[in-house]
Amino acid sequence: MTEVPKLDIRSSAFKFARDQNEKWSAVKQNLDDATGIVRIGTEELVGCSVVVAISDKEVWMGHFVEDTGFGVHDLDTPEGQQGFRDNILAGISGPATIKYPTIKSEEARLNPKIGTASRRPKSVVVWIITGQHNGNERLYPDEVELMQTEIKKTLSLDNDPEVHQYEVVDGKDPRFDTEALGTVLFEYDPNNNGQKSWRLLAHKDLVQEGVFP
């Protein structure tokens, strides 16, 4: 693929469904009919977590807000566990009340088939992009573990989703205006020298790249 272009993520990728209480949002894009480069992404990650599920059929991306979903529930109590499920895990497996646009909640959540019912994908790649500080210390290890479990169950995966950590920086850092800080970007090129190539970037770091069969 070519060098990553400077993107206005807001205009190019924000086709999100948002839950009623603004705790998560999601976007998905069918790849079957793509004839040119496809890009979807999210931005303003200063502690939030993002789930990206990639198949040759479609890509799904969920943005889970830190302030209203992480570190606010006592996961050692049944009430706290239920609160995290209602506020965060519902965006993965449902049920959820969608605020915008007006669509059914099952259309916004992570599709167990990651594509259409007529053809299952050949493989599914799932990443959780989450924050760290002090070099490698994960901000919300317990919450991320619960997300891994929920995704694995929803998609019937053999293994836990991979986790990529980004260093959290202050949201007022001027590099947010000049670099790709705080962004997650999926890019797909169906005609890359005869190959169906894709890549996932976070904070401008290459998380993974691959080729669909």
Accessible surface in RSA format (square Angstrom, percent):
REM  Atomic radii and reference values for relative SASA: ProtOr
REM  Chains: A
REM  Algorithm: Lee & Richards
REM  Probe-radius: 1.40
REM  Slices: 20
REM RES _ NUM      All-atoms   Total-Side   Main-Chain    Non-polar    All polar
REM                ABS   REL    ABS   REL    ABS   REL    ABS   REL    ABS   REL
RES MET A   1    75.56  39.1  11.87   7.9  63.69 151.6  17.00  14.5  58.56  77.6
RES THR A   2   101.42  72.1  91.60  92.9   9.82  23.4  86.94 116.8  14.48  21.9
RES GLU A   3   143.45  82.4 124.01  93.8  19.44  46.3  62.40 120.7  81.05  66.2
RES VAL A   4    35.68  23.5  23.20  21.0  12.48  30.1  23.20  20.2  12.48  33.8
RES PRO A   5    48.25  35.2  34.18  31.2  14.08  51.2  44.81  37.0   3.45  21.4
RES LYS A   6   176.05  85.9 137.20  84.2  38.86  92.5 104.80  94.3  71.26  75.9
RES LEU A   7    42.95  23.9  20.47  14.6  22.48  56.5  22.31  15.7  20.64  55.5
RES ASP A   8    84.66  59.3  69.96  69.6  14.70  34.7  35.43  83.4  49.23  49.1
RES ILE A   9    10.93   6.2   9.28   6.9   1.65   4.0   9.28   6.7   1.65   4.5
RES ARG A  10   144.95  60.9 133.48  68.0  11.47  27.3  48.92  66.9  96.03  58.2
RES SER A  11    91.89  77.7  50.60  67.5  41.29  95.1  48.23 102.7  43.66  61.2
RES SER A  12    48.61  41.1  23.64  31.6  24.96  57.5  33.47  71.3  15.14  21.2
RES ALA A  13     0.55   0.5   0.16   0.3   0.39   0.9   0.16   0.2   0.39   1.0
RES PHE A  14    93.74  46.9  66.72  41.3  27.02  70.3  66.72  40.5  27.02  77.3
RES LYS A  15   126.57  61.7 103.10  63.3  23.47  55.9  82.06  73.9  44.51  47.4
RES PHE A  16    11.36   5.7   7.16   4.4   4.20  10.9   7.16   4.3   4.20  12.0
RES ALA A  17     5.08   4.7   4.04   6.2   1.04   2.4   4.04   5.7   1.04   2.7
RES ARG A  18    83.25  35.0  83.25  42.4   0.00   0.0  20.38  27.8  62.88  38.1
RES ASP A  19     9.89   6.9   9.89   9.8   0.00   0.0   1.97   4.6   7.92   7.9
RES GLN A  20   107.56  60.1  96.16  70.3  11.40  27.2  20.51  43.7  87.05  66.0
RES ASN A  21    86.85  59.9  71.87  69.5  14.98  36.1  10.96  26.4  75.90  73.4
RES GLU A  22    76.68  44.0  68.70  52.0   7.98  19.0  47.21  91.3  29.47  24.1
RES LYS A  23    33.77  16.5  33.77  20.7   0.00   0.0  10.95   9.9  22.82  24.3
RES TRP A  24     4.13   1.7   1.76   0.9   2.37   5.6   1.73   0.9   2.41   3.9
RES SER A  25    18.04  15.2  17.94  23.9   0.10   0.2   6.10  13.0  11.93  16.7
RES ALA A  26     2.91   2.7   0.92   1.4   1.99   4.5   1.06   1.5   1.85   4.9
RES VAL A  27     5.95   3.9   1.32   1.2   4.63  11.1   5.95   5.2   0.00   0.0
RES LYS A  28    83.28  40.6  65.23  40.0  18.06  43.0  44.47  40.0  38.81  41.3
RES GLN A  29    45.15  25.2  43.03  31.4   2.12   5.0   2.93   6.2  42.22  32.0
RES ASN A  30    58.76  40.5  48.37  46.7  10.39  25.0  29.25  70.4  29.52  28.5
RES LEU A  31     3.96   2.2   0.17   0.1   3.79   9.5   0.17   0.1   3.79  10.2
RES ASP A  32    67.58  47.3  36.62  36.5  30.95  73.2  15.30  36.0  52.27  52.1
RES ASP A  33   122.49  85.8 101.91 101.4  20.58  48.7  40.58  95.5  81.91  81.7
RES ALA A  34    24.64  22.7   1.26   1.9  23.38  53.2  11.84  16.7  12.79  33.9
RES THR A  35   119.68  85.1 101.38 102.8  18.30  43.6  71.33  95.8  48.35  73.1
RES GLY A  36    36.78  45.4   0.00   N/A  36.78  45.4  32.04  87.9   4.75  10.6
RES ILE A  37    80.43  45.8  49.21  36.7  31.22  75.2  49.21  35.4  31.22  84.7
RES VAL A  38    21.28  14.0  18.02  16.3   3.26   7.9  21.28  18.5   0.00   0.0
RES ARG A  39    64.23  27.0  52.63  26.8  11.60  27.6   6.62   9.0  57.61  34.9
RES ILE A  40     1.05   0.6   1.05   0.8   0.00   0.0   1.05   0.8   0.00   0.0
RES GLY A  41     0.00   0.0   0.00   N/A   0.00   0.0   0.00   0.0   0.00   0.0
RES THR A  42     0.32   0.2   0.32   0.3   0.00   0.0   0.00   0.0   0.32   0.5
RES GLU A  43    22.55  12.9  20.84  15.8   1.71   4.1   2.83   5.5  19.72  16.1
RES GLU A  44   100.78  57.9  92.63  70.1   8.15  19.4  38.17  73.8  62.60  51.1
RES LEU A  45     2.71   1.5   2.30   1.6   0.41   1.0   2.30   1.6   0.41   1.1
RES VAL A  46    57.26  37.7  48.66  44.1   8.60  20.7  48.66  42.3   8.60  23.3
RES GLY A  47     0.42   0.5   0.00   N/A   0.42   0.5   0.04   0.1   0.38   0.9
RES CYS A  48    12.14   9.2  12.12  13.5   0.02   0.0   0.00   0.0  12.14  13.1
RES SER A  49     0.14   0.1   0.14   0.2   0.00   0.0   0.00   0.0   0.14   0.2
RES VAL A  50     0.00   0.0   0.00   0.0   0.00   0.0   0.00   0.0   0.00   0.0
RES VAL A  51     0.00   0.0   0.00   0.0   0.00   0.0   0.00   0.0   0.00   0.0
RES VAL A  52     0.00   0.0   0.00   0.0   0.00   0.0   0.00   0.0   0.00   0.0
RES ALA A  53     0.00   0.0   0.00   0.0   0.00   0.0   0.00   0.0   0.00   0.0
RES ILE A  54     1.28   0.7   0.20   0.2   1.08   2.6   0.20   0.1   1.08   2.9
RES SER A  55     0.43   0.4   0.00   0.0   0.43   1.0   0.43   0.9   0.00   0.0
RES ASP A  56    17.33  12.1   9.78   9.7   7.55  17.9   6.36  15.0  10.98  10.9
RES LYS A  57     8.60   4.2   8.60   5.3   0.00   0.0   0.00   0.0   8.60   9.2
RES GLU A  58    12.08   6.9  12.08   9.1   0.00   0.0   0.04   0.1  12.05   9.8
RES VAL A  59     0.00   0.0   0.00   0.0   0.00   0.0   0.00   0.0   0.00   0.0
RES TRP A  60     0.75   0.3   0.75   0.4   0.00   0.0   0.47   0.2   0.29   0.5
RES MET A  61     0.00   0.0   0.00   0.0   0.00   0.0   0.00   0.0   0.00   0.0
RES GLY A  62     0.03   0.0   0.00   N/A   0.03   0.0   0.03   0.1   0.00   0.0
RES HIS A  63    19.23  10.5  19.23  13.4   0.00   0.0  11.62  12.0   7.61   8.9
RES PHE A  64     0.02   0.0   0.02   0.0   0.00   0.0   0.02   0.0   0.00   0.0
RES VAL A  65    41.88  27.6  41.88  37.9   0.00   0.0  41.88  36.4   0.00   0.0
RES GLU A  66    33.07  19.0  33.02  25.0   0.04   0.1   6.19  12.0  26.87  21.9
RES ASP A  67   113.33  79.4  93.54  93.1  19.79  46.8  31.34  73.7  81.99  81.8
RES THR A  68    53.66  38.2  45.93  46.6   7.74  18.4  50.94  68.4   2.73   4.1
RES GLY A  69     0.38   0.5   0.00   N/A   0.38   0.5   0.00   0.0   0.38   0.8
RES PHE A  70     5.24   2.6   0.27   0.2   4.97  12.9   0.27   0.2   4.97  14.2
RES GLY A  71    54.73  67.5   0.00   N/A  54.73  67.5  20.22  55.5  34.51  77.3
RES VAL A  72    85.02  55.9  48.28  43.7  36.73  88.5  57.70  50.1  27.31  74.1
RES HIS A  73    38.55  21.1  24.40  17.0  14.15  36.2  18.62  19.2  19.93  23.2
RES ASP A  74    83.84  58.7  69.11  68.8  14.73  34.8  37.70  88.7  46.14  46.0
RES LEU A  75    29.68  16.5  18.65  13.3  11.03  27.7  18.65  13.1  11.03  29.7
RES ASP A  76   135.02  94.6 103.80 103.3  31.22  73.8  29.52  69.5 105.50 105.2
RES THR A  77    43.08  30.6  42.92  43.5   0.16   0.4  39.70  53.3   3.38   5.1
RES PRO A  78   101.93  74.3  94.84  86.5   7.09  25.8  97.62  80.6   4.31  26.8
RES GLU A  79   132.48  76.1 118.41  89.6  14.07  33.5  73.43 142.0  59.06  48.2
RES GLY A  80     7.18   8.9   0.00   N/A   7.18   8.9   6.63  18.2   0.55   1.2
RES GLN A  81    94.31  52.7  88.43  64.6   5.88  14.0  21.90  46.6  72.40  54.9
RES GLN A  82    93.46  52.3  90.68  66.3   2.78   6.6  40.09  85.3  53.37  40.5
RES GLY A  83    15.86  19.6   0.00   N/A  15.86  19.6  15.35  42.1   0.51   1.2
RES PHE A  84     0.76   0.4   0.76   0.5   0.00   0.0   0.76   0.5   0.00   0.0
RES ARG A  85    78.57  33.0  78.57  40.1   0.00   0.0  33.16  45.3  45.41  27.5
RES ASP A  86    83.23  58.3  65.71  65.4  17.52  41.4  24.89  58.6  58.34  58.2
RES ASN A  87    24.53  16.9  24.01  23.2   0.53   1.3   0.53   1.3  24.01  23.2
RES ILE A  88     0.00   0.0   0.00   0.0   0.00   0.0   0.00   0.0   0.00   0.0
RES LEU A  89     8.19   4.6   8.19   5.9   0.00   0.0   8.19   5.8   0.00   0.0
RES ALA A  90     5.26   4.8   5.21   8.0   0.06   0.1   5.26   7.4   0.00   0.0
RES GLY A  91     0.00   0.0   0.00   N/A   0.00   0.0   0.00   0.0   0.00   0.0
RES ILE A  92     0.00   0.0   0.00   0.0   0.00   0.0   0.00   0.0   0.00   0.0
RES SER A  93    28.87  24.4  14.55  19.4  14.32  33.0  13.49  28.7  15.38  21.5
RES GLY A  94     9.74  12.0   0.00   N/A   9.74  12.0   2.79   7.7   6.95  15.6
RES PRO A  95   123.84  90.3 111.42 101.6  12.43  45.2 116.16  95.9   7.68  47.8
RES ALA A  96    23.19  21.3   3.33   5.1  19.86  45.2  13.41  18.9   9.78  25.9
RES THR A  97    83.01  59.0  73.78  74.8   9.23  22.0  42.76  57.4  40.25  60.8
RES ILE A  98    25.30  14.4   2.00   1.5  23.30  56.2   2.00   1.4  23.30  63.2
RES LYS A  99   115.53  56.4  88.47  54.3  27.06  64.4  56.43  50.8  59.10  63.0
RES TYR A 100   122.47  57.2 122.25  69.6   0.21   0.6  75.04  56.4  47.43  58.5
RES PRO A 101    48.48  35.3  46.89  42.7   1.59   5.8  48.48  40.0   0.00   0.0
RES THR A 102   141.21 100.4 112.28 113.8  28.93  68.9  81.55 109.5  59.66  90.2
RES ILE A 103    63.74  36.3  42.98  32.0  20.77  50.1  51.64  37.2  12.10  32.8
RES LYS A 104   136.86  66.8 128.87  79.1   7.99  19.0  79.52  71.6  57.34  61.1
RES SER A 105    28.15  23.8  21.98  29.3   6.17  14.2   4.03   8.6  24.12  33.8
RES GLU A 106    96.05  55.1  83.44  63.1  12.61  30.0  41.09  79.5  54.96  44.9
RES GLU A 107    77.59  44.5  74.22  56.2   3.37   8.0  27.37  52.9  50.22  41.0
RES ALA A 108     5.51   5.1   0.00   0.0   5.51  12.5   4.70   6.6   0.82   2.2
RES ARG A 109    55.24  23.2  55.14  28.1   0.11   0.3   2.99   4.1  52.26  31.7
RES LEU A 110     0.00   0.0   0.00   0.0   0.00   0.0   0.00   0.0   0.00   0.0
RES ASN A 111    30.26  20.9  28.90  27.9   1.36   3.3   6.14  14.8  24.11  23.3
RES PRO A 112    52.53  38.3  47.52  43.3   5.01  18.2  47.52  39.2   5.01  31.2
RES LYS A 113    84.92  41.4  84.57  51.9   0.35   0.8  34.18  30.8  50.73  54.0
RES ILE A 114     0.70   0.4   0.70   0.5   0.00   0.0   0.70   0.5   0.00   0.0
RES GLY A 115     7.80   9.6   0.00   N/A   7.80   9.6   0.82   2.2   6.98  15.6
RES THR A 116    56.29  40.0  50.37  51.1   5.92  14.1  55.59  74.7   0.70   1.1
RES ALA A 117    84.53  77.7  55.54  85.7  28.99  66.0  55.62  78.3  28.91  76.6
RES SER A 118   107.09  90.5  64.14  85.6  42.95  98.9  57.60 122.7  49.49  69.3
RES ARG A 119    89.66  37.6  85.29  43.5   4.37  10.4  64.12  87.6  25.54  15.5
RES ARG A 120   132.65  55.7 119.22  60.8  13.43  32.0  50.49  69.0  82.17  49.8
RES PRO A 121    18.57  13.5   2.39   2.2  16.18  58.8   2.39   2.0  16.18 100.6
RES LYS A 122   133.48  65.1  95.89  58.8  37.59  89.5  77.14  69.4  56.33  60.0
RES SER A 123    69.06  58.4  58.37  77.9  10.69  24.6  44.38  94.5  24.68  34.6
RES VAL A 124    41.49  27.3  16.12  14.6  25.36  61.1  16.12  14.0  25.36  68.8
RES VAL A 125    38.30  25.2  34.97  31.7   3.34   8.0  38.30  33.3   0.00   0.0
RES VAL A 126     8.52   5.6   1.32   1.2   7.20  17.4   1.32   1.1   7.20  19.5
RES TRP A 127    33.00  13.2  33.00  16.0   0.00   0.0  32.98  17.6   0.02   0.0
RES ILE A 128     0.00   0.0   0.00   0.0   0.00   0.0   0.00   0.0   0.00   0.0
RES ILE A 129     0.22   0.1   0.22   0.2   0.00   0.0   0.22   0.2   0.00   0.0
RES THR A 130     0.04   0.0   0.04   0.0   0.00   0.0   0.00   0.0   0.04   0.1
RES GLY A 131     0.29   0.4   0.00   N/A   0.29   0.4   0.00   0.0   0.29   0.7
RES GLN A 132    20.33  11.4  20.33  14.9   0.00   0.0   0.00   0.0  20.33  15.4
RES HIS A 133    69.09  37.8  69.09  48.0   0.00   0.0  47.53  49.0  21.56  25.1
RES ASN A 134   122.05  84.2  82.72  79.9  39.33  94.7  33.66  81.0  88.39  85.4
RES GLY A 135    53.02  65.4   0.00   N/A  53.02  65.4  36.37  99.8  16.65  37.3
RES ASN A 136   119.05  82.1 105.97 102.4  13.08  31.5  31.44  75.7  87.61  84.7
RES GLU A 137    94.42  54.2  86.93  65.8   7.50  17.8  36.43  70.5  57.99  47.4
RES ARG A 138    73.05  30.7  62.01  31.6  11.04  26.3  11.87  16.2  61.18  37.1
RES LEU A 139    43.58  24.3  23.33  16.7  20.25  50.9  24.31  17.1  19.27  51.9
RES TYR A 140    37.79  17.6  36.45  20.7   1.34   3.5  19.55  14.7  18.24  22.5
RES PRO A 141    70.98  51.7  67.94  61.9   3.04  11.1  68.14  56.3   2.84  17.6
RES ASP A 142    87.58  61.3  85.12  84.7   2.46   5.8  14.13  33.2  73.45  73.3
RES GLU A 143    13.92   8.0  13.92  10.5   0.00   0.0   0.39   0.8  13.52  11.0
RES VAL A 144     0.00   0.0   0.00   0.0   0.00   0.0   0.00   0.0   0.00   0.0
RES GLU A 145   108.78  62.5 108.57  82.1   0.22   0.5  30.18  58.4  78.61  64.2
RES LEU A 146    62.88  35.0  61.30  43.9   1.58   4.0  61.38  43.1   1.50   4.0
RES MET A 147     0.00   0.0   0.00   0.0   0.00   0.0   0.00   0.0   0.00   0.0
RES GLN A 148    27.10  15.2  27.10  19.8   0.00   0.0   1.74   3.7  25.37  19.2
RES THR A 149    79.73  56.7  77.93  79.0   1.80   4.3  57.55  77.3  22.18  33.5
RES GLU A 150     6.55   3.8   6.55   5.0   0.00   0.0   0.00   0.0   6.55   5.3
RES ILE A 151     0.00   0.0   0.00   0.0   0.00   0.0   0.00   0.0   0.00   0.0
RES LYS A 152    72.15  35.2  71.05  43.6   1.10   2.6  30.06  27.1  42.09  44.8
RES LYS A 153   134.97  65.8 114.13  70.0  20.84  49.6  85.30  76.8  49.67  52.9
RES THR A 154    19.83  14.1   4.35   4.4  15.48  36.9  11.38  15.3   8.45  12.8
RES LEU A 155    10.84   6.0   2.01   1.4   8.83  22.2   2.76   1.9   8.08  21.8
RES SER A 156    97.15  82.1  66.60  88.9  30.55  70.4  43.14  91.9  54.02  75.7
RES LEU A 157    38.80  21.6  25.87  18.5  12.93  32.5  28.47  20.0  10.33  27.8
RES ASP A 158   131.45  92.1 106.86 106.4  24.59  58.2  30.14  70.9 101.31 101.0
RES ASN A 159   114.21  78.8 107.22 103.6   6.99  16.8  29.37  70.7  84.84  82.0
RES ASP A 160    77.70  54.4  60.99  60.7  16.71  39.5  12.54  29.5  65.15  65.0
RES PRO A 161     6.57   4.8   0.00   0.0   6.57  23.9   4.24   3.5   2.32  14.4
RES GLU A 162   103.88  59.6 100.64  76.1   3.24   7.7  25.93  50.1  77.95  63.6
RES VAL A 163    32.88  21.6   7.22   6.5  25.65  61.8   7.22   6.3  25.65  69.6
RES HIS A 164    38.85  21.2  35.89  24.9   2.95   7.6  23.14  23.8  15.71  18.3
RES GLN A 165    37.61  21.0  19.64  14.4  17.96  42.8  10.62  22.6  26.98  20.5
RES TYR A 166     6.66   3.1   1.92   1.1   4.74  12.3   6.66   5.0   0.00   0.0
RES GLU A 167    70.66  40.6  63.71  48.2   6.95  16.5  47.62  92.1  23.04  18.8
RES VAL A 168    40.88  26.9  23.76  21.5  17.12  41.3  23.91  20.8  16.97  46.0
RES VAL A 169    31.43  20.7  23.91  21.6   7.52  18.1  30.25  26.3   1.18   3.2
RES ASP A 170    98.60  69.1  79.75  79.4  18.85  44.6  41.68  98.1  56.91  56.8
RES GLY A 171    47.70  58.8   0.00   N/A  47.70  58.8  19.00  52.1  28.70  64.3
RES LYS A 172   190.44  92.9 163.59 100.4  26.85  63.9 114.36 102.9  76.09  81.0
RES ASP A 173    30.97  21.7  22.26  22.2   8.71  20.6   7.17  16.9  23.80  23.7
RES PRO A 174   101.57  74.0  96.18  87.7   5.38  19.6 100.62  83.1   0.95   5.9
RES ARG A 175    99.01  41.6  98.64  50.3   0.37   0.9  34.94  47.7  64.07  38.8
RES PHE A 176    44.39  22.2  24.71  15.3  19.68  51.2  24.71  15.0  19.68  56.3
RES ASP A 177   118.52  83.0  95.13  94.7  23.39  55.3  29.96  70.5  88.56  88.3
RES THR A 178    97.64  69.4  73.73  74.7  23.91  57.0  68.98  92.7  28.65  43.3
RES GLU A 179    88.76  51.0  69.67  52.7  19.10  45.5  25.28  48.9  63.48  51.8
RES ALA A 180    29.27  26.9  23.51  36.3   5.76  13.1  27.70  39.0   1.57   4.2
RES LEU A 181    25.27  14.1  21.96  15.7   3.31   8.3  21.96  15.4   3.31   8.9
RES GLY A 182     0.49   0.6   0.00   N/A   0.49   0.6   0.49   1.4   0.00   0.0
RES THR A 183    21.72  15.4  19.88  20.2   1.84   4.4  14.92  20.0   6.79  10.3
RES VAL A 184     0.31   0.2   0.31   0.3   0.00   0.0   0.31   0.3   0.00   0.0
RES LEU A 185    11.22   6.3  11.06   7.9   0.17   0.4  11.06   7.8   0.17   0.4
RES PHE A 186     0.00   0.0   0.00   0.0   0.00   0.0   0.00   0.0   0.00   0.0
RES GLU A 187     2.25   1.3   2.25   1.7   0.00   0.0   0.88   1.7   1.38   1.1
RES TYR A 188     6.91   3.2   6.91   3.9   0.00   0.0   0.00   0.0   6.91   8.5
RES ASP A 189    22.12  15.5  22.12  22.0   0.00   0.0   0.21   0.5  21.91  21.9
RES PRO A 190    16.03  11.7   7.58   6.9   8.45  30.7   7.58   6.3   8.45  52.5
RES ASN A 191    99.81  68.8  79.15  76.5  20.66  49.7  28.91  69.6  70.90  68.5
RES ASN A 192    27.74  19.1  25.49  24.6   2.25   5.4   1.87   4.5  25.87  25.0
RES ASN A 193   147.11 101.4 107.87 104.2  39.24  94.5  39.21  94.4 107.90 104.3
RES GLY A 194    80.42  99.2   0.00   N/A  80.42  99.2  39.65 108.8  40.78  91.3
RES GLN A 195    91.95  51.4  88.34  64.6   3.61   8.6  21.49  45.8  70.45  53.4
RES LYS A 196   100.19  48.9  99.18  60.9   1.02   2.4  46.32  41.7  53.88  57.4
RES SER A 197     8.89   7.5   8.89  11.9   0.00   0.0   6.94  14.8   1.95   2.7
RES TRP A 198    11.28   4.5   9.09   4.4   2.18   5.1   5.06   2.7   6.21  10.1
RES ARG A 199    25.80  10.8  25.80  13.2   0.00   0.0   1.71   2.3  24.09  14.6
RES LEU A 200     0.00   0.0   0.00   0.0   0.00   0.0   0.00   0.0   0.00   0.0
RES LEU A 201    13.61   7.6  13.17   9.4   0.43   1.1  13.26   9.3   0.35   0.9
RES ALA A 202     1.26   1.2   0.99   1.5   0.28   0.6   1.26   1.8   0.00   0.0
RES HIS A 203    23.63  12.9  13.43   9.3  10.20  26.1  13.15  13.6  10.48  12.2
RES LYS A 204   121.64  59.3 102.54  62.9  19.10  45.5  56.50  50.9  65.14  69.4
RES ASP A 205    78.23  54.8  74.38  74.0   3.85   9.1  17.07  40.2  61.16  61.0
RES LEU A 206    91.28  50.8  62.38  44.6  28.90  72.7  62.38  43.8  28.90  77.8
RES VAL A 207    20.92  13.8   0.18   0.2  20.74  50.0   1.63   1.4  19.29  52.3
RES GLN A 208    59.91  33.5  54.29  39.7   5.62  13.4  20.98  44.7  38.93  29.5
RES GLU A 209   109.50  62.9  92.45  69.9  17.05  40.6  26.44  51.2  83.05  67.8
RES GLY A 210    22.02  27.2   0.00   N/A  22.02  27.2  19.77  54.2   2.25   5.0
RES VAL A 211    78.02  51.3  50.25  45.5  27.78  66.9  50.25  43.7  27.78  75.3
RES PHE A 212    18.00   9.0  12.73   7.9   5.27  13.7  12.73   7.7   5.27  15.1
RES PRO A 213   106.64  77.7  55.62  50.7  51.02 185.4  95.89  79.2  10.75  66.8
END  Absolute sums over single chains surface
CHAIN  1 A    10741.0       8486.1       2254.9       5252.3       5488.7
END  Absolute sums over all chains
TOTAL         10741.0       8486.1       2254.9       5252.3       5488.7
